[in-house]
Amino acid sequence: PEGLVEWVLKVEELDESGLGMRIGVVHTSVVAGTDWNDYSGSNNRTWWWNNYSGQLFVGDMVVPESGNILSMEILSQWAPGRTQPEMGMPWGKGDVLTINLDLESCELRFFRNGIMVPIVIQNVYGEVTLAVQLMSKRDSVVLLEPLQQKLERIERVKQEERERLEQERLIRDAKRKAALASLGLV
């Protein structure tokens, strides 16, 4: 596969007293509600960005700064020896989040309000889909149109309008010529 896939979300509501929210992509073989809660290090079919810590995860494993998930020797966030989590780029209510998947390089990037999270997740594989895990009944997000698609759609609409106006002008000109000809003025 080639190209770039992009999803843009706006966080409408976020229950900050709850467990948080996470967004990302999951392999299409993942079963919602079952595999999403697989907190073992073997779950490498989900790639997440957590709102509270701002950290990036593959399954339950914190992604290292290198972004290379194939050589991860990172403790699970729930491991007994883990104390203070390393902070990433947290996000919350009102933020616009962009998920950018490069299908050629298999790299996943996250953006908060246009600013890229400094870690790029590498080696994302297989057929994936957008996933949002809401942890509270009050949490909500809205899927927005990516900017590039929006600009392309606007340009198509403008082009269609130019063509419609040109068609109307040609019809008016033809009617004017016919009217003048019927009066013998042409």
Disulfide bonds with the S-S distance in Angstrom:
none
